[in-house]
Amino acid sequence: MKGNGLRGQRNGRIFRMLIGISGLLVLLLVRLAWLQIAPSRQAAGLREDWRSEAVMQRERSLMLDSGRGDFYDRNGLALTGESYQALAVFPMRAEARQKDAAARYNALIRLAAALGVSESELSRWMNGLREPAFWISPGGRAPARLTQAQAAVLASLRLNGVRVLPYRNRYPDHYMAAQALGYVSQHPEYIRSNYGEALEDGSMRETTLLGGAGLERALDPLLRGAGPTGVSFYTDAKSEPLPGLDMRLRGSHNPYYPLRVVTTLDRGIERRIEDYLDRSGLKEGAVVVLDAENGDILAMASRPKLDPSRLGQAGTDQANHAIRAAVPGSVFKVVTEAAALESRAVHAGETFACGGSYGKYGLHCWKKNGHGTLDLKGAFANSCNIAFASIAERLTPGQLAQTADKLGIGRRIGWVSEENLLPLGRAVRLLPEEEGGTVFAKGMAVDGGVLAQTGIGQRDARLSPLQAANMIVTLLNHGRVLQPRIVREIRYANGQLVTELPVQATPSVYGQVSPSTARQLLEGMRAVVDFGTGRSIKAGVWQVAGKSGTAETVRAGNPRNNQWFAGYGPVDSPRYAVAVLVENRLPNTANQATALFRGVMNMLAAETAKGAK
């Protein structure tokens, strides 16, 4: 009986243990089910961290090509994008690169010698890497371009994680028309606000580069293409290379991307002008060259230069001075005379007396003792402030502002698409930062003094070099205002046409100036060079015409001048309209813009002669 009692107690204990174990198993199963069905934020985060850490232990990636579409000039020559061989290094322990210490040291010595740096400097850089990187020479801004001799030496070294790879550099050292083409940069907040779905599906990251300005910004959705091309290097948890895997290339093989954006720019003209401005020491300003027939932008150079690798740093400027409105000075007298001719505020044979002082508003002529008696052509050619202040006071504010609008002043005139012309589902302005300028300040009570000062291009009058050059094109086209175009067409990577961007006009709601007014103004511009303020540039390859301007302005509380010249050439068969702005010059200095205009016209003559051969 006693044995039966002991067996019963033992069986009871076993039964209770089984019940307890079963309960624990049920709890574990319930917990696992809960984690699968409704995981907490913390658990999910840990799981992703573990997964990310595992990936980081075995794969190191380096981008070779962003896959972004490139820009070309009107002759098919590349403006962005160049491919060359560069040194790529993937992070790993020094011992993992080459197990034999002596062989590793000798290889590093040869590598450093080929790159022109010390072994210690190179080792310090390589050992400090946390992510794969290309070698950048000291003081350089992009991966160093390897010569054939350097590439041969590097290819012969047996160092794990050290490779010669093709690199696609978007912005060459001599990046031209930089502000017009623009740049790419990171915009994480914008991506989070506008591309939530793309972030979720992994097609974009917060670090994805987006167009920050110019054409890069205007056409960004088209330029992004089908994704980057990169290379992956596989290592184990100890950062040692995994045998047999080596490197793997990844990227899109879509034959249609990246797109090719064919601009209206002429690389030869742009390069010569950019070099000329550097030699001339232009610190601040812009030069715009337009095709006189259709308004196409052939060159657009802005100073200070833009360096996409040093955004926001001293010595580089993101602002495009070619499309930024500035005080125009006497260039605005084109508008004033046009308004007077259109409204018949002046009559044939009328003369103006200039003694140097207007007698009111504190207004004086730039020529201290005055010009004496002048007819309208003489007043325009010699840029007489007294005559044009008098003419402006005969006009109403509406006549002056509306005539400016007819000439494309006081509004944006850069090329803008119809809603469905480009495959973006919206209208696109190719120069998104363009400023429209002003004639009168908004809400300003316009009295005689305001009219007089505005009529000579002071007070609140503002226009951009692009508008000044396009105003010349408007006159050469008998009063028809065209939209300056900077992109001609967009093509797929295989050459198939995506869309053509047509030449188009941007008429004023007030109509246009008459052909006779346009003709008289062009004749006045010839007189400027023949015997007026531009006679210093009369000698040159081509006979040219135009209007000079000097505007009083202030910088940091100090008086400064904006110097202008806008004109065309050759006079007998106009091919080019050119506007030059030199900003913030010291008062009483020679008009540098006039000299630059002559130099640019001589270059255009040389380019035209070269193209004709």
C-alpha positions in Angstrom: 0.0 0.0 0.0 2.8 2.3 0.9 4.5 1.7 -2.6 1.3 2.6 -4.3 1.1 5.9 -2.4 4.6 6.9 -3.4 3.9 6.1 -7.0 0.8 8.2 -6.9 2.7 11.2 -5.4 5.4 10.9 -8.0 2.9 10.8 -10.8 1.1 13.8 -9.4 4.4 15.8 -9.4 5.1 14.7 -13.0 1.6 15.7 -14.1 2.0 19.2 -12.4 5.4 19.7 -14.1 3.9 18.8 -17.5 1.1 21.2 -16.9 3.6 24.0 -16.0 5.8 23.3 -19.0 2.7 23.2 -21.3 1.7 26.6 -19.8 5.1 28.1 -20.5 5.0 26.8 -24.1 1.5 28.3 -24.6 2.8 31.7 -23.3 5.8 31.6 -25.6 3.6 30.7 -28.6 1.2 33.5 -27.7 4.1 36.0 -27.4 5.6 34.9 -30.7 2.2 35.2 -32.4 1.7 38.7 -30.9 5.1 39.8 -32.2 4.3 38.5 -35.7 0.7 39.9 -35.8 1.2 43.2 -34.0 4.9 43.9 -33.3 5.7 46.9 -31.1 7.6 49.8 -32.5 10.6 48.9 -30.4 10.6 45.3 -31.5 10.2 46.2 -35.1 13.1 48.7 -34.8 15.3 46.1 -33.2 14.5 43.6 -35.9 15.3 46.2 -38.6 18.6 47.1 -36.8 19.6 43.4 -36.7 18.8 43.0 -40.4 20.7 46.2 -41.3 23.6 45.2 -39.2 23.8 41.8 -40.9 23.8 43.5 -44.3 26.4 46.0 -43.3 28.6 43.1 -42.2 28.6 41.6 -45.7 28.1 44.3 -48.3 29.9 47.7 -48.9 28.6 49.7 -51.8 30.0 52.6 -53.8 28.2 54.7 -56.4 29.9 54.9 -59.7 27.3 56.8 -61.7 24.2 58.6 -60.4 22.3 57.6 -63.5 21.2 61.3 -63.9 20.5 62.6 -67.4 23.2 64.9 -68.9 23.2 68.3 -70.7 24.6 68.8 -74.2 25.1 71.9 -76.3 23.4 72.6 -79.6 26.1 70.7 -81.5 25.8 67.6 -79.3 28.9 68.3 -77.2 28.6 67.3 -73.5 28.2 70.1 -70.9 27.9 67.7 -67.9 29.2 64.3 -67.3 32.7 62.9 -67.9 33.9 59.3 -67.2 37.4 58.4 -66.1 39.3 55.9 -64.1 39.6 56.5 -60.3 40.9 54.8 -57.2 38.2 53.2 -55.1 38.9 51.9 -51.6 36.5 49.8 -49.5 36.9 49.9 -45.6 38.4 46.8 -43.9 41.1 46.0 -41.4 44.6 46.5 -42.6 45.5 42.8 -42.1 42.6 41.8 -44.3 44.0 43.7 -47.3 47.1 41.5 -47.5 47.9 38.9 -44.8 51.7 39.2 -45.4 52.8 42.4 -43.6 55.9 43.0 -45.7 54.0 42.5 -48.9 51.2 44.8 -47.7 53.7 47.5 -46.7 55.5 47.3 -50.1 52.1 47.5 -51.9 51.1 50.6 -49.9 54.5 52.2 -50.7 54.0 51.7 -54.4 50.4 52.9 -54.2 51.4 56.1 -52.4 54.2 56.8 -54.8 51.8 56.4 -57.8 49.4 58.9 -56.2 52.1 61.3 -55.2 51.5 61.2 -51.4 53.3 59.7 -48.4 52.6 56.2 -47.2 51.6 57.5 -43.8 49.0 59.9 -45.3 47.5 57.2 -47.5 47.4 54.6 -44.7 45.8 57.2 -42.3 43.1 57.9 -44.9 42.4 54.2 -45.7 42.3 53.1 -42.1 39.9 55.9 -41.2 37.3 54.9 -43.8 33.9 53.9 -42.5 32.3 53.9 -45.9 33.7 53.1 -49.4 35.2 56.1 -51.0 37.2 57.3 -54.1 40.6 58.8 -53.6 40.6 62.6 -53.8 43.9 64.4 -54.2 44.8 66.9 -51.4 43.0 70.1 -52.2 40.9 68.4 -54.9 37.1 68.5 -55.1 36.3 65.3 -57.1 37.8 61.8 -57.3 41.3 62.1 -58.8 41.6 61.2 -62.5 44.1 58.4 -62.9 46.6 58.4 -65.7 47.1 55.2 -67.7 50.5 54.7 -65.9 48.9 55.1 -62.5 46.0 52.8 -63.3 48.5 50.1 -64.5 50.4 50.4 -61.2 47.3 50.2 -59.1 45.9 47.2 -61.1 49.1 45.3 -60.4 48.8 45.6 -56.6 47.3 42.7 -54.7 45.4 44.6 -52.0 41.9 43.5 -51.1 39.3 46.3 -51.3 41.5 48.5 -53.5 40.3 48.8 -57.1 40.5 51.0 -60.2 36.9 51.7 -61.2 35.2 53.9 -63.8 33.8 57.1 -62.1 31.2 59.4 -63.7 31.9 63.0 -62.7 28.9 65.1 -63.3 30.5 68.5 -63.1 33.9 68.8 -64.9 36.6 71.1 -63.7 35.7 73.7 -66.4 32.0 73.7 -65.7 30.4 76.3 -68.0 27.1 78.2 -67.8 27.1 76.8 -64.3 24.3 78.9 -62.8 22.1 78.3 -65.9 22.5 74.5 -65.8 22.4 74.5 -62.0 23.5 71.9 -59.5 22.2 68.9 -57.4 22.2 68.7 -53.6 20.5 66.9 -50.8 17.1 68.1 -49.6 16.0 65.5 -47.0 13.1 67.6 -45.6 11.7 68.2 -49.1 12.0 64.5 -49.9 10.2 63.6 -46.7 7.3 66.0 -47.4 6.9 65.2 -51.1 8.2 61.7 -51.7 6.8 59.6 -48.8 5.8 56.7 -51.1 9.2 56.6 -52.8 10.9 56.5 -49.4 8.7 53.6 -48.3 9.3 51.5 -51.4 13.1 52.2 -51.3 13.2 53.9 -54.8 14.5 57.1 -53.0 16.4 57.9 -49.9 16.6 61.0 -47.8 20.1 61.4 -49.2 19.0 61.3 -52.8 20.4 64.2 -54.8 17.8 66.5 -56.3 18.1 69.5 -58.6 18.8 72.6 -56.5 18.8 75.4 -59.2 18.7 76.1 -62.9 17.8 73.4 -65.4 18.8 70.7 -62.8 15.8 72.0 -60.7 13.4 72.7 -63.6 13.8 69.2 -65.2 14.6 67.2 -62.0 11.9 64.5 -62.3 13.1 63.7 -65.9 16.8 63.8 -65.1 16.6 61.4 -62.2 16.4 58.5 -64.6 16.3 54.8 -63.7 18.6 54.9 -60.7 22.3 54.8 -60.0 25.0 52.3 -61.0 27.2 51.1 -58.2 29.6 48.3 -57.1 29.3 46.2 -54.0 32.2 44.5 -52.1 31.3 41.7 -49.8 33.0 41.1 -46.4 32.3 38.9 -43.4 31.5 40.1 -39.8 35.3 40.6 -39.3 35.5 42.9 -42.3 37.4 40.4 -44.3 36.6 39.7 -48.0 34.3 36.8 -48.6 36.1 34.3 -51.0 34.6 33.9 -54.4 32.2 37.0 -54.2 34.7 39.8 -54.8 32.8 42.7 -56.4 29.3 42.9 -58.0 28.1 45.6 -60.3 24.5 46.7 -59.9 22.4 49.2 -61.8 19.7 49.8 -64.4 20.0 48.4 -67.9 17.1 50.4 -69.3 18.0 51.4 -72.8 15.9 54.6 -72.6 17.7 56.2 -69.6 19.4 58.4 -68.7 17.8 61.1 -70.8 19.9 63.6 -73.0 18.9 67.2 -72.7 20.0 69.1 -75.8 20.4 72.8 -74.9 20.6 75.9 -77.1 24.0 76.7 -75.6 27.1 76.8 -77.8 30.0 75.2 -75.9 32.7 76.9 -78.0 31.2 80.4 -77.5 30.5 79.8 -73.8 34.1 78.6 -73.2 35.6 81.6 -75.0 33.5 84.0 -73.1 34.1 82.3 -69.7 37.9 82.4 -70.3 37.7 86.0 -71.4 35.8 87.1 -68.3 38.4 85.4 -66.1 41.2 87.1 -68.0 39.4 90.5 -67.7 39.0 90.1 -63.9 35.2 90.4 -63.9 34.3 89.9 -60.2 30.5 90.5 -60.3 28.1 90.6 -63.2 27.0 88.6 -66.3 27.1 88.2 -70.0 24.2 86.9 -72.1 24.4 86.1 -75.8 21.2 85.5 -77.7 20.5 84.4 -81.3 19.2 87.6 -82.9 16.7 85.7 -85.0 14.9 83.4 -82.5 16.1 84.5 -79.1 17.9 81.2 -78.2 20.4 81.5 -75.4 23.8 80.7 -76.9 25.8 81.7 -73.8 25.1 82.7 -70.2 28.0 83.5 -68.0 27.6 84.7 -64.4 30.1 86.0 -61.9 31.1 85.1 -59.2 31.3 81.5 -60.5 29.3 78.6 -59.1 31.3 75.6 -57.8 28.8 72.8 -57.1 31.3 71.1 -54.8 31.6 74.2 -52.6 28.0 75.5 -52.3 27.7 78.4 -49.8 31.4 78.8 -49.4 33.4 82.0 -50.0 34.4 82.6 -53.6 31.4 80.8 -55.2 27.9 82.1 -55.9 24.7 80.2 -56.5 22.9 83.3 -57.8 22.6 83.6 -61.6 23.3 87.3 -62.2 22.2 86.9 -65.8 18.6 86.6 -64.7 18.7 88.7 -61.6 17.2 92.2 -61.9 19.5 95.1 -61.3 19.4 98.9 -61.6 19.8 99.5 -65.4 20.8 103.2 -65.7 20.7 104.6 -69.2 19.9 101.2 -70.8 16.3 101.9 -69.7 16.3 105.0 -71.9 15.3 102.6 -74.7 12.0 102.1 -72.9 11.6 105.8 -72.3 12.2 106.7 -75.9 9.9 103.9 -77.1 7.1 105.2 -74.8 7.6 108.7 -76.1 7.5 107.6 -79.7 4.5 105.4 -79.2 2.5 108.1 -77.4 3.8 110.9 -79.6 5.1 112.8 -76.6 8.0 113.9 -78.8 7.8 115.3 -82.3 10.1 115.3 -85.3 12.8 117.9 -85.2 12.4 118.6 -81.6 15.5 119.7 -79.7 16.5 119.6 -76.0 18.7 122.0 -74.1 21.2 120.5 -71.6 23.2 122.8 -69.3 24.2 120.0 -66.9 21.4 120.5 -64.3 17.7 119.7 -64.5 16.8 122.4 -62.0 14.7 120.1 -59.7 14.7 116.8 -57.9 18.4 117.1 -57.5 18.9 115.6 -60.9 22.0 116.3 -63.0 23.4 115.1 -66.2 26.4 112.8 -66.2 28.3 115.4 -68.2 29.1 118.2 -65.7 28.7 121.2 -68.1 25.9 119.6 -70.1 25.6 118.6 -73.8 24.2 121.9 -75.1 21.4 121.6 -77.7 20.5 118.0 -78.9 17.9 116.4 -81.1 16.3 113.1 -80.0 18.9 110.9 -81.7 21.8 113.0 -80.2 20.2 112.8 -76.8 19.9 109.0 -77.0 23.5 108.6 -78.5 25.0 110.8 -75.8 22.7 109.4 -73.0 21.6 112.9 -71.9 19.9 112.7 -68.5 18.3 116.1 -68.8 16.6 115.4 -72.1 15.3 112.0 -71.0 14.1 113.3 -67.6 12.1 115.9 -69.5 10.7 113.3 -71.9 9.7 111.0 -69.0 7.8 113.8 -67.3 5.6 114.1 -70.4 4.5 110.5 -70.0 1.9 109.0 -67.7 3.0 106.2 -65.4 0.8 103.8 -67.4 2.5 104.8 -70.7 5.9 104.1 -69.3 5.0 100.8 -67.6 3.0 99.5 -70.5 5.7 100.2 -73.0 8.2 98.4 -70.7 5.8 95.4 -70.7 5.6 95.5 -74.5 9.4 95.2 -74.6 9.5 92.3 -72.1 10.5 94.5 -69.1 8.8 94.1 -65.7 7.8 90.5 -66.3 9.6 87.1 -66.6 10.3 86.3 -70.3 12.3 83.1 -70.1 10.9 80.0 -71.9 7.9 78.3 -70.2 6.1 75.2 -71.4 2.5 74.5 -72.0 1.1 72.2 -69.3 1.4 68.9 -71.3 4.4 69.7 -73.6 6.9 68.0 -71.2 6.0 64.6 -69.6 5.7 66.2 -66.1 2.0 66.9 -66.0 2.6 70.6 -65.3 3.9 73.8 -66.8 7.7 74.1 -66.6 9.8 77.3 -66.5 13.3 76.5 -67.7 14.9 79.3 -65.7 13.0 79.0 -62.4 15.0 81.7 -60.6 14.4 84.4 -63.2 13.3 87.8 -61.8 10.9 89.9 -63.7 12.2 93.3 -62.6 10.2 96.4 -62.0 9.4 99.8 -63.4 7.7 101.4 -60.4 7.6 100.1 -56.9 4.3 98.5 -56.0 2.0 101.0 -54.3 4.3 103.9 -55.1 2.7 107.3 -55.7 4.2 108.3 -59.0 4.9 112.1 -59.3 7.1 114.1 -61.6 10.3 113.3 -59.7 9.6 109.5 -59.8 8.9 109.7 -63.5 12.1 111.7 -64.2 14.3 109.4 -62.2 12.7 106.3 -63.6 13.0 107.6 -67.2 16.8 107.6 -66.8 16.9 104.1 -65.3 17.2 105.0 -61.6 14.8 104.9 -58.7 13.0 101.5 -58.7 13.6 100.5 -62.3 15.1 97.0 -62.5 15.9 94.6 -65.3 18.1 91.6 -65.9 20.8 91.1 -68.5 18.6 88.4 -70.1 15.8 91.0 -70.4 18.2 93.6 -71.8 19.5 91.2 -74.5 16.0 90.1 -75.3 14.8 93.7 -75.6 17.4 94.0 -78.4 16.0 90.8 -80.1 12.5 92.3 -79.8 13.6 95.4 -81.7 15.4 93.4 -84.3 12.2 91.4 -84.7 10.1 94.5 -85.3 8.5 94.6 -81.9 7.8 90.8 -81.4 8.8 89.6 -77.9 10.3 86.1 -78.0 10.8 83.8 -75.0 14.5 83.1 -74.7 14.9 79.3 -75.0 17.7 77.3 -73.3 16.6 73.8 -74.2 15.9 72.7 -77.7 14.9 69.0 -77.3 15.0 66.0 -74.9 16.0 62.6 -76.1 16.2 59.1 -74.7 19.6 57.4 -74.2 19.1 55.5 -77.5 18.6 58.8 -79.4 14.8 58.5 -79.7 13.1 61.9 -79.4 11.1 62.5 -76.3 9.9 66.1 -77.0 10.9 69.2 -78.9 10.7 72.6 -77.3 9.6 75.1 -79.9 10.5 78.7 -80.3 7.6 80.8 -78.9 6.7 84.4 -78.3 5.5 86.0 -75.1 3.3 88.9 -76.3 2.3 91.7 -73.9 -1.3 92.2 -73.0 -0.8 95.7 -74.3 0.3 94.7 -77.7 3.7 95.5 -79.2 5.7 98.5 -80.2 5.4 99.5 -83.8 8.1 98.5 -86.4 8.8 102.2 -87.0 9.5 102.7 -83.3 11.8 99.6 -83.3 13.6 100.9 -86.4 14.2 104.4 -84.9 15.6 102.9 -81.7 18.0 100.6 -83.6 19.2 103.7 -85.6 19.8 105.4 -82.3 21.9 102.5 -81.1 24.1 102.8 -84.2 24.5 106.5 -83.3 25.7 105.5 -79.8 28.7 103.7 -81.4 29.2 106.1 -84.3 29.5 109.3 -82.2 28.0 108.8 -78.7 28.9 107.1 -75.4 30.0 103.9 -77.2 32.4 105.4 -79.8 35.3 103.8 -77.9 34.3 100.5 -79.4 33.8 101.6 -82.9 36.9 99.8 -84.1 36.5 96.1 -84.2 36.0 93.0 -86.5 32.3 93.8 -86.9 30.4 97.1 -86.9 28.2 97.0 -83.9 25.4 99.0 -82.2 23.9 99.3 -78.7 23.2 101.3 -75.6 25.5 101.9 -72.7 24.4 102.6 -69.1 25.8 103.6 -65.8 23.5 103.3 -62.7 24.1 104.7 -59.3 23.6 102.1 -56.5 24.8 101.4 -53.0 26.6 98.5 -51.5 27.1 98.1 -47.7 26.4 101.9 -47.4 29.0 102.8 -50.0 28.3 104.3 -53.4 28.8 102.0 -56.3 27.9 101.9 -60.1 26.3 99.2 -62.2 27.8 99.4 -65.7 25.9 98.1 -68.7 26.1 97.7 -72.5 23.4 96.0 -74.5 23.6 95.8 -78.3 23.8 93.7 -81.5 26.1 92.9 -84.4 27.0 92.9 -87.1 24.9 95.9 -87.9 24.1 95.1 -91.5 23.0 91.5 -90.9 22.4 91.0 -87.1 23.3 87.6 -85.8 23.7 88.1 -82.1 22.2 90.2 -79.3 24.5 90.7 -76.3 24.0 92.2 -72.9 26.9 92.8 -70.4 26.4 93.9 -66.8 29.3 94.8 -64.5 28.0 95.3 -61.0 29.2 97.3 -58.0 32.1 99.2 -59.6 33.6 102.2 -58.0 32.2 105.5 -59.1 34.0 107.5 -61.8 35.7 104.4 -63.3 35.6 103.6 -67.0 32.7 101.6 -68.3 34.1 98.0 -68.2 30.9 96.7 -69.7 31.4 98.6 -72.9 34.9 97.1 -73.3 33.7 93.6 -72.5 30.9 94.0 -75.1 33.5 94.8 -77.8 35.6 91.8 -76.8 32.6 89.4 -76.8 31.6 90.7 -80.2 35.1 90.1 -81.6 35.0 86.6 -80.3 31.6 86.0 -81.9 33.0 87.2 -85.2 35.9 84.8 -84.8 33.6 81.9 -84.0 31.4 82.7 -87.0 34.3 82.9 -89.3 35.7 79.6 -88.0 32.3 77.9 -88.5 32.0 79.2 -92.1 35.3 77.5 -93.1 
